[in-house]
Amino acid sequence: MNTWYSAIRLLTTSALTVLIADADAQITWRRTYGGFDTNRGMSVRVASDGGYVIAGSTGSFGAGGQAYVLKIDEMGLLQWTAVIGDNGVQSGMACRVLEDGYVLAGTTSTGVFGGYDVYVVRLDLNGQVLWEQSYGTTEWDLGKDIEVVDDGFVVVGTSYGSGSADALVLRIDADGEEVWRSSIGDIGEDEGNGVIVTSGGEFVVTGAMANVEDDDRTDAFVSKLSVNGDVQWTEIFGGDSADYFYSAVEMPDGGFACSGGTGSYSDVKQILLVKVDADGGQLWQEVFGSMGDSEAREIQLNLNGDLAMASYNSYNNAGGKDMVLFIATAAGSFMLGKNYGGIDDEDGFSIQCTADGGYILVGIAEGYGPGITSIYVVKSAANGETVDDTVYEMFDASAVEAPEATQLPFILSPDPASSFTRLATRTPLTSATLFDPQGRLVRTWSAPVPQELDLRGLAEGTYQFVAIGDDGRRMALPLMIAGN
């Protein structure tokens, strides 16, 4: 058993905007995305153009609880966003990159089967919905993960259709039609969290399974399924408390490394890391922890063959949880625990290794960004460092509907503007900010906010003017700049 103690990583403020790490010329940055309400980042993948696609959910845009997909370039600048769903509740839990677009898996409250249904959406390269489908029973069915196969997709989640919860595995074709479904579990509460496609075209599923002797605790499980959905083997791991896996990765020797959490070996949650062989036999188990809670979510093999994980830790930080890049060797030895956080909670859910040897991590942040929570993305170098510790706020102006001028206590004129625009207010403003079309903060005005706003040097485009009233209310209005 290994013990990992995280180091304090207190974020600083800096005007530095060059985000290239000198040593290896690796692009590094820390950014948040979203709006004024709740925003969650749950999955990230490297896109074919070198940028990134991110899936999650938002309460800031749409009807107030929709799936949310962002496409950003390699510097983290917004290229497009998509708010997906209707008047119900939709969540995005996993995304994958296709040759001609993207696929998203999650959960919807407005599917055709009743309750909550598994939700899958196909998008084109510009984020336009090509098709969407729901799957499930008359009870709750929750989508957690998705992977791509030659002629479709495999989706994993949890279904309550049998009266208790079972891990659910769905095989669907390229048009979203169901091919087969399979379940993993017994009479207790079981859940599926992750799925991968093996080099042989089979499926490995990870999750949590009710302990047969004690319904109050769970065991981490890993199962292997055939291409037709038949369960070939299931193995469980853990101790005398709650144990669970979130993710797995296939190793070069044909075995699998599984990451998750455990409450069996300490009074706090710890990282559970297990390697099994191709038949599910345990090769080794390691537990990493501190005096606070820790979990490891998605796991990947890095370019050196080590195990990189998106995780969090709640001990010895600047405050609350911190998102953590956690790295162990292929043999399960601790290598690195790199924190990215401030005085509030930050959490890590997904990770991908990048072509330059670094990492892209996605999660949520409470202390950064304009909203209650923001999508938090870190692009690090191979050693986990970013050349600038500042977290840059990216406001999603494209998803904000333009309000009627009569609804706002201020107006901007002229609009379109060039070098200057005048601000007329009916109530005092404590501050105002201006974001460019990519969501970058380009101007800030403190109280008293001037009546004439300097726009010199800004390129043409639709910007977002955001003001805070003396009652604390945030208000946003698009502003067209015609060039100057």
C-alpha positions as CSV (number, residue, x, y, z in Angstrom):
1,M,0.0,0.0,0.0
2,N,1.3,3.4,-1.0
3,T,0.5,6.7,0.7
4,W,0.4,9.9,-1.3
5,Y,0.5,13.4,0.3
6,S,-0.4,16.3,-2.0
7,A,1.4,19.6,-2.0
8,I,-0.3,23.0,-1.5
9,R,-0.8,24.7,-4.9
10,L,-2.0,28.3,-4.3
11,L,-3.0,30.0,-7.5
12,T,-1.5,33.4,-8.1
13,T,-2.6,36.3,-10.3
14,S,-0.4,37.3,-13.2
15,A,-0.7,39.3,-16.4
16,L,1.4,36.7,-18.3
17,T,-0.4,35.7,-21.4
18,V,2.3,33.6,-23.2
19,L,1.2,30.1,-22.5
20,I,4.1,28.1,-24.1
21,A,6.3,26.1,-21.7
22,D,9.9,27.0,-22.6
23,A,11.6,23.7,-21.8
24,D,9.7,21.5,-24.3
25,A,7.8,24.1,-26.3
26,Q,4.6,22.6,-24.9
27,I,1.4,24.7,-24.9
28,T,0.0,25.0,-21.4
29,W,-2.8,26.9,-19.9
30,R,-5.7,26.9,-17.3
31,R,-9.1,28.1,-18.3
32,T,-12.8,28.0,-17.3
33,Y,-15.8,28.0,-19.5
34,G,-19.5,28.6,-19.1
35,G,-22.0,31.2,-18.0
36,F,-23.4,32.7,-14.8
37,D,-25.1,29.5,-13.3
38,T,-23.8,25.9,-13.0
39,N,-21.6,24.3,-15.6
40,R,-19.9,20.9,-15.4
41,G,-17.2,19.4,-17.6
42,M,-17.2,15.6,-17.5
43,S,-15.3,14.4,-20.6
44,V,-12.6,15.6,-22.9
45,R,-11.0,14.2,-26.1
46,V,-8.4,15.4,-28.5
47,A,-10.0,16.4,-31.8
48,S,-8.6,15.6,-35.2
49,D,-7.4,19.2,-35.7
50,G,-5.4,19.2,-32.5
51,G,-8.0,21.0,-30.5
52,Y,-10.3,19.5,-28.0
53,V,-14.0,18.6,-27.6
54,I,-15.5,18.8,-24.1
55,A,-18.9,17.3,-22.9
56,G,-20.8,18.2,-19.8
57,S,-23.9,20.0,-18.7
58,T,-25.0,23.6,-18.1
59,G,-27.6,25.5,-16.1
60,S,-26.5,28.8,-17.6
61,F,-28.0,28.4,-21.1
62,G,-31.0,26.8,-22.7
63,A,-33.9,25.8,-20.4
64,G,-31.5,25.6,-17.4
65,G,-30.4,22.0,-17.4
66,Q,-29.0,20.8,-20.7
67,A,-26.2,18.9,-22.2
68,Y,-23.3,21.1,-23.2
69,V,-20.6,20.5,-25.8
70,L,-17.6,22.8,-26.4
71,K,-15.0,22.8,-29.2
72,I,-11.8,24.6,-28.4
73,D,-8.6,25.1,-30.2
74,E,-5.2,24.0,-28.9
75,M,-4.8,27.3,-27.0
76,G,-8.2,26.8,-25.3
77,L,-10.0,29.4,-27.3
78,L,-13.7,28.7,-28.0
79,Q,-14.6,27.7,-31.6
80,W,-18.2,26.7,-31.0
81,T,-20.5,25.5,-28.3
82,A,-23.7,23.5,-28.5
83,V,-26.5,23.4,-25.9
84,I,-28.4,20.2,-26.4
85,G,-31.8,19.2,-25.1
86,D,-35.3,20.6,-24.4
87,N,-37.4,21.7,-21.5
88,G,-36.4,18.6,-19.4
89,V,-33.0,17.8,-18.0
90,Q,-30.2,16.5,-20.1
91,S,-26.6,15.7,-19.1
92,G,-23.5,15.0,-21.1
93,M,-21.2,12.4,-19.4
94,A,-18.9,11.2,-22.2
95,C,-17.9,12.3,-25.7
96,R,-15.8,10.7,-28.4
97,V,-14.3,11.9,-31.7
98,L,-15.4,10.5,-35.1
99,E,-14.1,11.1,-38.5
100,D,-17.1,13.3,-39.4
101,G,-18.1,14.7,-36.0
102,Y,-18.7,13.7,-32.4
103,V,-20.9,11.5,-30.3
104,L,-22.2,12.3,-26.8
105,A,-23.7,10.0,-24.1
106,G,-25.5,10.9,-21.0
107,T,-29.0,11.0,-19.5
108,T,-32.3,12.7,-20.4
109,S,-35.5,13.2,-18.5
110,T,-37.6,13.5,-21.6
111,G,-36.9,10.2,-23.4
112,V,-39.6,7.9,-24.7
113,F,-39.5,5.2,-22.1
114,G,-40.3,7.2,-18.9
115,G,-38.3,8.4,-15.9
116,Y,-34.7,9.1,-16.9
117,D,-33.4,7.4,-20.1
118,V,-29.9,6.8,-21.5
119,Y,-29.3,9.5,-24.0
120,V,-27.0,9.4,-27.1
121,V,-26.5,12.3,-29.6
122,R,-24.5,12.4,-32.8
123,L,-23.1,15.8,-33.8
124,D,-21.4,17.0,-37.0
125,L,-18.0,18.8,-37.0
126,N,-19.8,22.1,-36.3
127,G,-21.8,20.8,-33.3
128,Q,-25.1,20.5,-35.2
129,V,-27.3,17.6,-34.0
130,L,-27.6,14.8,-36.6
131,W,-29.7,12.5,-34.5
132,E,-30.5,11.8,-30.9
133,Q,-31.9,8.7,-29.3
134,S,-33.0,7.6,-25.8
135,Y,-32.9,4.0,-24.4
136,G,-34.2,2.4,-21.3
137,T,-37.1,1.1,-19.3
138,T,-40.1,2.7,-17.5
139,E,-37.7,3.1,-14.5
140,W,-34.5,5.2,-14.3
141,D,-31.8,4.5,-16.8
142,L,-28.6,6.5,-16.6
143,G,-25.9,6.8,-19.3
144,K,-22.3,7.1,-18.0
145,D,-19.8,6.3,-20.8
146,I,-19.5,5.5,-24.5
147,E,-17.0,4.0,-26.9
148,V,-16.8,3.8,-30.7
149,V,-16.7,0.4,-32.5
150,D,-16.4,-0.2,-36.3
151,D,-20.1,0.1,-37.0
152,G,-21.6,1.9,-34.1
153,F,-21.1,2.5,-30.4
154,V,-21.2,0.7,-27.0
155,V,-22.8,2.6,-24.1
156,V,-22.6,1.8,-20.4
157,G,-24.6,3.1,-17.5
158,T,-27.1,2.0,-14.8
159,S,-30.6,0.7,-15.1
160,Y,-33.3,0.3,-12.5
161,G,-35.6,-1.6,-14.8
162,S,-35.3,-4.9,-13.0
163,G,-36.4,-3.6,-9.7
164,S,-32.9,-3.0,-8.4
165,A,-30.0,-1.3,-10.1
166,D,-27.8,-3.2,-12.6
167,A,-24.9,-2.1,-14.8
168,L,-26.3,-1.7,-18.3
169,V,-24.4,-2.3,-21.5
170,L,-26.0,-1.2,-24.8
171,R,-24.7,-1.9,-28.3
172,I,-26.1,0.5,-30.9
173,D,-25.4,0.9,-34.6
174,A,-24.2,4.0,-36.4
175,D,-27.7,5.4,-36.7
176,G,-28.5,4.9,-33.0
177,E,-30.6,1.8,-33.4
178,E,-30.2,-0.7,-30.5
179,V,-28.5,-3.9,-31.5
180,W,-28.4,-5.7,-28.1
181,R,-28.4,-4.9,-24.4
182,S,-26.8,-6.8,-21.5
183,S,-26.7,-6.4,-17.7
184,I,-24.2,-7.0,-15.0
185,G,-25.2,-7.5,-11.4
186,D,-27.4,-9.4,-9.0
187,I,-30.2,-8.6,-6.6
188,G,-28.4,-5.6,-5.0
189,E,-27.6,-2.1,-6.2
190,D,-25.0,-2.3,-9.0
191,E,-23.8,0.5,-11.4
192,G,-21.8,0.7,-14.5
193,N,-19.4,3.6,-14.8
194,G,-16.9,3.0,-17.6
195,V,-16.4,1.0,-20.8
196,I,-13.4,0.4,-23.1
197,V,-13.1,-1.6,-26.3
198,T,-10.2,-4.1,-26.2
199,S,-7.7,-4.7,-28.9
200,G,-9.7,-7.9,-29.8
201,G,-13.0,-6.0,-30.2
202,E,-14.5,-7.1,-26.9
203,F,-15.7,-4.9,-24.0
204,V,-14.4,-4.2,-20.5
205,V,-16.8,-2.6,-18.1
206,T,-16.1,-1.1,-14.7
207,G,-18.3,0.0,-11.9
208,A,-19.6,-0.8,-8.4
209,M,-21.4,-4.0,-7.3
210,A,-23.4,-4.6,-4.1
211,N,-21.5,-6.9,-1.7
212,V,-23.3,-10.2,-1.4
213,E,-22.8,-10.3,2.4
214,D,-23.5,-6.6,3.2
215,D,-25.9,-4.5,1.2
216,D,-24.5,-1.3,2.9
217,R,-21.2,-1.7,1.1
218,T,-20.0,-2.1,-2.5
219,D,-17.2,-3.8,-4.3
220,A,-15.3,-2.5,-7.3
221,F,-15.9,-4.7,-10.3
222,V,-14.5,-5.3,-13.7
223,S,-16.2,-7.4,-16.3
224,K,-15.3,-8.6,-19.8
225,L,-18.0,-9.0,-22.4
226,S,-17.9,-10.7,-25.8
227,V,-18.7,-8.8,-29.0
228,N,-22.2,-10.1,-28.7
229,G,-22.7,-8.9,-25.1
230,D,-22.2,-12.2,-23.3
231,V,-20.4,-11.7,-19.9
232,Q,-17.2,-13.7,-20.0
233,W,-16.0,-13.0,-16.5
234,T,-16.6,-10.6,-13.6
235,E,-14.1,-10.0,-10.8
236,I,-14.6,-7.9,-7.6
237,F,-12.1,-6.0,-5.5
238,G,-12.0,-4.1,-2.2
239,G,-12.4,-4.5,1.5
240,D,-15.0,-3.9,4.2
241,S,-16.5,-0.6,3.0
242,A,-17.4,1.2,-0.3
243,D,-15.1,0.3,-3.2
244,Y,-15.7,1.2,-6.8
245,F,-14.1,1.6,-10.2
246,Y,-14.7,4.5,-12.6
247,S,-12.4,3.6,-15.5
248,A,-10.0,1.0,-17.1
249,V,-7.3,1.0,-19.7
250,E,-5.8,-1.9,-21.6
251,M,-2.1,-2.5,-20.9
252,P,0.5,-3.6,-23.6
253,D,0.5,-7.1,-22.0
254,G,-3.2,-7.6,-22.5
255,G,-4.2,-6.9,-18.9
256,F,-6.2,-4.0,-17.6
257,A,-5.5,-1.2,-15.1
258,C,-8.6,0.0,-13.3
259,S,-9.0,3.2,-11.3
260,G,-11.5,4.3,-8.7
261,G,-11.9,4.9,-5.0
262,T,-12.1,3.0,-1.8
263,G,-13.2,3.6,1.8
264,S,-12.0,0.2,3.0
265,Y,-8.5,1.1,4.1
266,S,-8.8,4.5,5.8
267,D,-11.4,6.8,7.5
268,V,-11.3,8.9,4.3
269,K,-11.7,8.0,0.6
270,Q,-8.5,6.9,-1.2
271,I,-7.5,6.1,-4.7
272,L,-7.9,2.5,-5.6
273,L,-5.7,1.2,-8.5
274,V,-5.8,-2.4,-9.5
275,K,-4.2,-4.4,-12.4
276,V,-5.7,-7.6,-13.7
277,D,-4.6,-10.0,-16.4
278,A,-6.6,-10.8,-19.5
279,D,-8.7,-13.2,-17.6
280,G,-9.5,-10.9,-14.7
281,G,-6.9,-12.3,-12.2
282,Q,-5.4,-9.7,-9.9
283,L,-1.8,-8.9,-10.6
284,W,-1.5,-6.1,-8.1
285,Q,-3.5,-3.6,-6.0
286,E,-2.4,-0.2,-4.7
287,V,-4.1,2.3,-2.5
288,F,-3.0,6.0,-2.5
289,G,-4.2,8.5,0.0
290,S,-3.7,11.3,2.4
291,M,-5.5,12.7,5.4
292,G,-8.3,13.9,3.1
293,D,-10.5,12.4,0.5
294,S,-9.1,11.3,-2.9
295,E,-10.5,9.4,-5.9
296,A,-9.2,8.6,-9.4
297,R,-11.7,8.9,-12.3
298,E,-10.6,8.4,-15.9
299,I,-7.3,6.5,-16.5
300,Q,-5.1,6.6,-19.6
301,L,-1.7,5.3,-20.7
302,N,0.7,8.2,-21.3
303,L,3.4,8.2,-24.0
304,N,5.9,6.5,-21.6
305,G,3.5,3.7,-20.7
306,D,2.7,5.1,-17.3
307,L,-0.8,5.4,-15.8
308,A,-2.2,9.0,-15.8
309,M,-5.5,9.7,-14.0
310,A,-7.8,12.6,-13.5
311,S,-8.5,12.8,-9.8
312,Y,-9.0,15.1,-6.8
313,N,-7.6,15.5,-3.4
314,S,-9.1,17.4,-0.4
315,Y,-6.1,17.6,2.0
316,N,-3.3,20.2,2.4
317,N,-4.6,22.4,-0.4
318,A,-5.3,26.1,-0.7
319,G,-8.9,25.2,0.3
320,G,-11.5,22.5,-0.4
321,K,-10.9,20.0,-3.2
322,D,-8.2,20.4,-5.8
323,M,-8.2,18.8,-9.3
324,V,-5.2,16.5,-9.5
325,L,-3.1,15.0,-12.2
326,F,-2.2,11.6,-10.7
327,I,0.5,9.5,-12.3
328,A,1.7,6.0,-11.4
329,T,4.1,3.6,-13.1
330,A,2.8,0.6,-15.1
331,A,3.8,-1.4,-12.0
332,G,1.6,0.7,-9.7
333,S,4.3,2.9,-8.0
334,F,3.5,6.5,-7.3
335,M,5.1,9.1,-9.6
336,L,3.3,12.4,-9.4
337,G,0.3,14.1,-7.8
338,K,0.0,17.6,-9.2
339,N,-2.7,19.9,-7.8
340,Y,-4.7,22.6,-9.7
341,G,-6.9,24.5,-7.4
342,G,-7.7,27.5,-5.3
343,I,-9.6,28.3,-2.1
344,D,-12.8,26.6,-3.3
345,D,-13.6,23.2,-4.7
346,E,-12.1,22.0,-8.0
347,D,-12.6,18.5,-9.3
348,G,-11.2,16.4,-12.1
349,F,-13.2,13.9,-14.1
350,S,-11.5,13.2,-17.5
351,I,-8.0,13.1,-18.9
352,Q,-6.4,12.6,-22.3
353,C,-2.7,12.4,-23.1
354,T,-1.7,14.9,-25.8
355,A,0.7,14.5,-28.7
356,D,3.3,16.8,-27.1
357,G,3.6,14.5,-24.1
358,G,1.4,16.6,-21.9
359,Y,-2.1,16.2,-20.6
360,I,-5.6,17.8,-21.0
361,L,-7.8,17.5,-17.9
362,V,-11.4,18.6,-17.5
363,G,-13.6,19.0,-14.4
364,I,-15.4,21.6,-12.5
365,A,-14.4,24.7,-10.5
366,E,-16.3,26.7,-7.9
367,G,-13.7,29.4,-7.3
368,Y,-13.0,30.4,-10.9
369,G,-15.3,31.7,-13.7
370,P,-18.4,33.8,-13.7
371,G,-20.8,31.1,-12.5
372,I,-21.7,29.1,-9.4
373,T,-19.6,26.4,-11.0
374,S,-17.6,26.5,-14.2
375,I,-16.1,23.9,-16.6
376,Y,-12.4,23.8,-15.6
377,V,-9.8,22.7,-18.2
378,V,-6.1,22.4,-17.7
379,K,-3.6,21.8,-20.4
380,S,-0.3,20.8,-18.7
381,A,3.2,19.9,-19.8
382,A,4.5,16.3,-19.3
383,N,5.6,17.2,-15.8
384,G,2.1,18.5,-14.9
385,E,3.2,22.1,-14.8
386,T,1.6,25.1,-16.6
387,V,3.9,28.0,-17.3
388,D,1.2,30.4,-15.9
389,D,-0.8,29.4,-12.8
390,T,-3.5,32.0,-13.6
391,V,-6.9,30.6,-14.4
392,Y,-8.3,32.5,-17.4
393,E,-12.0,33.0,-17.6
394,M,-13.7,32.2,-20.9
395,F,-17.2,33.5,-21.1
396,D,-19.5,31.7,-23.6
397,A,-21.1,34.7,-25.4
398,S,-22.4,32.5,-28.2
399,A,-24.9,30.8,-25.9
400,V,-26.4,34.0,-24.5
401,E,-29.6,35.3,-26.0
402,A,-29.8,39.0,-26.6
403,P,-32.3,40.5,-24.2
404,E,-34.7,43.3,-24.9
405,A,-33.1,46.7,-24.1
406,T,-36.1,47.5,-21.8
407,Q,-35.1,44.6,-19.6
408,L,-31.7,46.0,-18.7
409,P,-30.9,48.9,-16.5
410,F,-28.3,50.2,-19.0
411,I,-27.9,50.7,-22.7
412,L,-24.8,51.0,-25.0
413,S,-24.8,53.5,-27.9
414,P,-23.6,53.4,-30.6
415,D,-24.0,49.7,-31.3
416,P,-22.3,48.7,-33.6
417,A,-19.4,50.7,-32.1
418,S,-15.9,51.5,-33.2
419,S,-13.4,53.2,-30.9
420,F,-15.8,54.2,-28.1
421,T,-19.3,53.5,-26.9
422,R,-21.3,55.3,-24.4
423,L,-22.9,53.6,-21.4
424,A,-26.2,55.0,-20.0
425,T,-27.4,53.4,-16.7
426,R,-30.6,53.7,-14.7
427,T,-28.9,52.1,-11.6
428,P,-25.3,52.1,-10.4
429,L,-22.9,49.4,-11.7
430,T,-20.2,48.0,-9.4
431,S,-18.1,46.6,-12.3
432,A,-18.3,45.8,-16.0
433,T,-16.3,43.5,-18.3
434,L,-16.0,42.9,-22.0
435,F,-15.3,39.4,-23.5
436,D,-14.2,38.9,-27.1
437,P,-15.9,36.4,-29.5
438,Q,-13.7,33.6,-28.2
439,G,-14.7,34.3,-24.6
440,R,-11.4,36.1,-23.6
441,L,-11.6,38.9,-21.1
442,V,-10.4,42.0,-23.0
443,R,-11.6,45.0,-20.8
444,T,-12.5,45.5,-17.2
445,W,-14.0,48.6,-15.6
446,S,-14.4,49.1,-11.9
447,A,-16.7,51.4,-10.0
448,P,-17.4,54.0,-10.9
449,V,-17.9,52.5,-14.4
450,P,-17.2,55.3,-16.9
451,Q,-19.9,56.6,-19.2
452,E,-17.5,56.4,-22.2
453,L,-16.0,53.0,-22.7
454,D,-12.7,52.7,-24.6
455,L,-12.8,50.1,-27.3
456,R,-9.7,51.1,-29.2
457,G,-7.5,48.3,-30.6
458,L,-10.3,45.7,-30.6
459,A,-10.9,43.6,-33.7
460,E,-14.3,43.4,-35.5
461,G,-16.8,40.9,-34.0
462,T,-19.6,40.4,-31.6
463,Y,-18.4,40.9,-28.0
464,Q,-20.2,40.4,-24.7
465,F,-20.6,43.2,-22.3
466,V,-21.2,42.0,-18.7
467,A,-22.2,44.3,-15.9
468,I,-22.8,43.8,-12.2
469,G,-25.4,46.0,-10.5
470,D,-25.2,47.3,-7.0
471,D,-27.7,44.6,-6.0
472,G,-25.2,41.9,-7.2
473,R,-27.2,40.9,-10.3
474,R,-25.2,40.1,-13.4
475,M,-26.4,41.3,-16.7
476,A,-25.1,40.6,-20.2
477,L,-25.6,42.3,-23.5
478,P,-23.9,41.6,-26.9
479,L,-22.0,44.5,-28.4
480,M,-20.9,44.6,-32.1
481,I,-17.6,46.2,-32.8
482,A,-17.2,47.3,-36.4
483,G,-13.4,47.8,-36.2
484,N,-11.2,50.8,-35.4
